[in-house]
Amino acid sequence: MASEDLTRALAAVLEGRGLQVQNWDSGPAGGKPPPPARLRANVSYVVLAVFLNEKDEVLLIQEAKRECRGSWYLPAGRMEPGETIVEALRREVKEEAGLQCEPVTLLAVEERGPSWVRFVFLARPTGGILKTSKEADAESLQAGWFPRTSLATPLRAHDIVHLLELGAQYLQQAWHPPLLPQELPCSVVCQRLIAVFIGVQTLWVLVGTAGTPHLPVTACDFTPTEQRGGLKVAVLRLLQECLALHTLTVEPKGLLGLQHLGNDGSDGICLDVLVAVAFHNAGVRAEEPPKVRGENYAWWKVADEDLQSQLRQRLRDCSVVPLNR
């Protein structure tokens, strides 16, 4: 039964459907519980929208804030308590650009540690009227379409340029299935690991064994160390608890899923992170995965051929949402 449950869980994650976060396998040092995520208190989530039309033009808004007034940027803003991620996206685009919209896919996730996370969406307009200078307000001065290769200047910041390229590449050839946030509650900022070891003929996935076998979850802390190291610190913390990392190459590939609810009073998020685990000596093809220390983790041999194929393809083609820093 445990293998059947793991098979269903892995299938759900690969389809971007998410899973309930019941608990976590790794948390802050000293065994203290991870802090609940609270918007405007210890976490800040930002939504940002990339719009590209059939003329390869990008939608930009002109900033009204005093510190960057007159400069141009993509529609973006901070989430408010009680919002889902998609609700925040729609609100920001309506306030700043005058348009109604729908997200096409999560395009990237950027972070500066667990307390600042930005969700970048490829989106499409579904209605509304483009904001002109006559409608200027505290949210923006106006909005407009500009050639992607000749953007309006000055830009508020050039960090959006690579996001425009990412959006154009996705529209030309999608490298991962469309992915949208799943509305599932989570009280902390955490990551669910899909840590994969590929043997000569067999594929293995790391699982947590405390309680019912499950895909392991690592909860983030807001200490200066984790802030500086970013979300990767929590991933490495969990892997260090059960593997001898000095003998291994560990490569987080990106995201298979994202979940958040927000309107239930909890502001946490869970990111499903695909991680490749291999021995340092790439020329040696081992059939057995690295040994696991302790009793809280084990390697699970994936028997389902379809799931094996999906994992191999997504690792080979990096068919994931980029997690940048």
C-alpha positions in Angstrom: 0.0 0.0 0.0 2.9 2.4 0.8 4.2 2.0 -2.7 0.8 2.6 -4.2 0.5 5.8 -2.1 3.9 7.0 -3.2 3.0 6.3 -6.8 -0.1 8.4 -6.5 1.7 11.2 -4.7 4.5 11.3 -7.3 2.0 11.4 -10.1 0.2 14.3 -8.5 3.4 16.3 -8.1 4.5 15.6 -11.7 1.1 16.8 -12.9 1.4 20.0 -10.8 -1.5 19.2 -8.6 0.3 19.5 -5.3 -0.3 17.6 -2.0 -1.4 18.6 1.4 1.4 19.6 3.7 0.7 17.6 6.9 4.2 18.1 8.5 7.8 18.5 7.6 10.8 16.2 7.9 13.5 18.9 8.3 13.2 22.2 10.2 15.3 24.9 11.8 18.4 24.0 13.9 17.8 23.0 17.5 14.5 21.3 16.8 12.5 24.5 17.2 9.3 24.7 15.0 9.5 26.7 11.9 7.9 30.1 12.1 4.4 30.5 10.5 4.5 32.7 7.4 2.8 36.0 7.8 2.5 38.6 5.1 3.7 42.1 6.1 5.3 40.5 9.2 8.0 38.0 8.1 7.3 37.3 4.4 6.8 39.4 1.3 5.4 37.8 -1.9 5.5 39.7 -5.2 3.6 38.9 -8.4 4.8 40.0 -11.8 3.2 39.6 -15.2 4.8 39.2 -18.6 2.5 40.0 -21.5 3.7 39.5 -25.1 1.3 40.1 -28.1 1.4 38.8 -31.7 3.6 41.7 -32.7 6.3 40.7 -30.1 5.4 43.7 -28.0 5.6 43.8 -24.3 3.2 45.5 -21.9 4.9 48.0 -19.6 3.6 50.4 -17.0 5.0 53.8 -16.0 5.7 54.0 -12.3 4.0 56.6 -10.1 6.0 56.0 -6.9 8.2 58.9 -5.9 11.4 56.9 -5.8 11.0 55.6 -9.4 8.4 58.0 -10.9 8.4 58.1 -14.7 10.4 54.9 -15.2 8.9 51.8 -16.8 8.5 48.3 -15.6 6.4 45.2 -15.9 3.1 45.1 -14.0 4.0 43.9 -10.5 3.2 44.4 -6.9 3.1 42.9 -3.4 0.4 40.4 -2.4 -2.1 41.4 0.2 -3.2 39.3 3.2 -6.1 37.1 2.3 -5.4 36.9 -1.5 -4.5 33.9 -3.5 -1.5 34.3 -5.8 -3.7 34.5 -9.0 -6.0 37.0 -7.3 -3.1 39.2 -6.5 -1.9 39.0 -10.1 -5.2 40.0 -11.5 -5.5 42.9 -9.1 -2.1 44.3 -9.8 -2.5 44.2 -13.6 -6.0 45.8 -13.3 -4.7 48.6 -11.0 -1.5 49.3 -13.0 -2.4 48.6 -16.6 -6.2 48.8 -16.6 -6.6 45.3 -18.1 -8.2 42.1 -16.9 -6.0 39.1 -17.4 -5.6 35.3 -16.9 -2.2 33.6 -16.2 -1.0 31.2 -18.9 1.7 29.6 -16.7 4.1 30.3 -13.9 7.2 31.3 -15.8 9.8 31.6 -13.0 10.1 32.0 -9.2 12.7 34.3 -7.8 13.8 34.6 -4.2 16.1 36.4 -1.8 15.7 33.9 1.0 12.4 32.6 2.3 11.2 36.0 3.3 11.0 37.5 -0.2 9.7 35.5 -3.1 8.5 36.7 -6.5 6.2 34.8 -8.7 6.6 35.6 -12.4 3.7 34.7 -14.7 3.3 34.6 -18.5 -0.2 36.1 -18.8 -2.8 37.2 -21.5 -5.3 40.1 -21.4 -8.9 39.1 -21.4 -10.6 42.5 -21.2 -10.4 46.1 -19.9 -9.0 49.2 -21.4 -5.4 50.1 -21.5 -4.6 52.8 -18.9 -3.7 56.2 -20.3 -2.1 59.2 -18.8 -5.6 60.6 -18.1 -6.2 57.8 -15.6 -2.9 58.3 -13.8 -3.1 57.6 -10.1 -0.9 56.4 -7.2 -0.6 52.9 -8.8 0.8 54.0 -12.2 1.0 56.9 -14.6 0.0 54.9 -17.7 0.6 51.7 -19.6 1.7 50.9 -23.1 2.9 48.2 -25.5 6.5 48.4 -26.7 8.7 46.3 -29.0 10.4 43.7 -26.9 13.7 44.5 -28.5 13.3 48.3 -28.1 11.9 48.9 -24.6 10.6 52.2 -23.2 13.3 53.9 -21.2 14.2 54.5 -18.5 13.5 51.1 -17.0 13.0 51.0 -13.3 15.4 48.0 -13.2 16.9 45.8 -15.8 16.1 42.6 -14.0 13.0 42.2 -16.2 14.9 41.9 -19.4 15.8 38.2 -19.0 12.2 37.5 -17.9 11.0 38.9 -21.3 13.4 36.6 -23.0 12.1 33.7 -21.0 8.5 34.6 -21.9 9.3 34.8 -25.6 11.1 31.5 -25.5 8.2 29.8 -23.8 5.7 31.1 -26.4 8.0 29.8 -29.1 8.5 26.4 -27.6 7.2 25.5 -24.1 9.8 23.6 -22.2 7.5 22.6 -19.4 3.7 21.9 -19.1 1.6 25.0 -18.1 1.8 25.3 -14.3 -0.5 27.4 -12.1 -0.5 27.6 -8.3 -2.7 25.1 -6.5 -4.9 26.4 -3.8 -3.8 24.2 -0.9 -3.1 25.5 2.6 0.3 25.7 4.1 1.4 27.4 7.3 5.1 27.7 6.6 7.5 28.4 3.7 8.6 24.9 2.7 9.8 22.7 -0.1 8.8 19.2 -1.1 11.8 17.4 -2.5 11.6 15.1 -5.5 15.2 13.9 -5.1 16.0 11.5 -7.9 18.9 9.0 -8.4 19.2 7.3 -11.7 20.9 3.9 -11.7 22.0 1.9 -14.7 18.5 0.4 -15.1 16.6 1.7 -12.1 15.3 5.1 -10.9 15.1 5.9 -7.2 13.3 8.7 -5.3 14.2 9.7 -1.7 11.3 9.4 0.7 10.6 10.2 4.3 9.8 7.2 6.4 8.6 8.8 9.7 4.9 7.9 9.7 3.5 6.9 6.3 6.2 6.9 3.6 6.0 10.2 1.7 7.9 12.7 -0.4 10.0 14.6 2.2 9.3 18.2 3.1 11.9 20.7 4.4 10.7 23.8 6.2 12.5 27.2 5.9 13.7 29.4 8.7 14.2 33.1 8.6 17.6 33.2 10.2 20.3 35.4 8.6 22.1 32.2 7.3 19.0 31.0 5.5 18.3 34.5 4.2 21.8 34.8 2.7 21.8 31.3 1.3 18.3 31.3 -0.1 15.8 28.5 -0.4 18.6 26.1 -1.4 19.8 26.1 2.2 16.8 24.2 3.4 17.1 21.6 0.6 20.8 21.0 1.5 19.9 20.8 5.2 17.5 17.9 4.6 19.9 16.1 2.3 22.8 16.5 4.8 20.7 14.8 7.4 20.6 11.6 5.4 23.3 11.5 2.8 27.1 11.9 2.7 27.1 14.9 0.4 30.9 15.1 0.0 30.6 12.0 -2.2 27.7 13.3 -4.2 26.7 15.9 -6.8 23.3 17.5 -5.8 21.6 19.7 -8.4 18.3 21.4 -7.8 16.7 21.6 -11.3 13.7 23.8 -10.7 10.0 23.5 -9.8 7.3 21.0 -10.6 4.7 22.7 -8.6 3.6 25.5 -6.2 0.9 25.7 -3.6 -0.6 28.4 -1.5 -4.0 29.4 -0.3 -3.9 32.6 1.6 -7.6 33.2 2.1 -7.7 30.8 5.0 -5.4 32.9 7.2 -2.2 31.0 6.4 0.4 32.6 4.2 2.8 29.7 3.7 3.9 28.3 0.4 5.2 24.9 -0.7 7.5 24.5 -3.7 7.9 21.1 -5.3 11.6 21.0 -6.2 13.1 18.5 -8.6 16.6 17.5 -7.4 19.1 15.3 -9.3 21.4 13.3 -7.0 24.5 11.5 -8.5 27.9 10.3 -7.5 30.8 12.7 -8.1 32.5 10.4 -10.5 30.1 10.7 -13.4 31.9 8.0 -15.3 30.9 5.3 -12.8 27.3 4.1 -13.4 26.0 2.7 -10.2 22.8 0.7 -9.9 22.3 1.2 -6.2 21.7 4.7 -4.8 23.9 6.3 -2.1 23.5 4.9 1.4 21.0 6.7 3.6 22.0 7.5 7.2 19.5 7.1 10.0 15.9 5.8 10.0 13.9 8.8 8.8 14.7 8.4 5.1 15.0 5.7 2.5 15.3 5.3 -1.3 12.1 4.1 -3.1 12.5 2.2 -6.3 10.0 3.7 -8.8 8.4 0.7 -10.6 5.8 2.6 -12.6 7.3 2.9 -16.1 5.3 6.0 -17.0 6.6 7.8 -13.9 10.1 6.7 -14.6 9.8 8.0 -18.2 8.4 11.3 -17.0 11.2 11.8 -14.4 13.9 11.0 -16.9 12.5 13.4 -19.5 12.0 16.2 -17.0 15.5 15.8 -15.7 17.1 15.4 -19.2 15.2 18.4 -20.7 15.1 20.5 -17.5 11.4 20.6 -18.0 10.7 22.6 -14.9 9.9 26.2 -13.8 13.2 28.0 -13.1 13.9 28.8 -9.5 16.3 31.8 -9.7 18.1 33.9 -7.1 
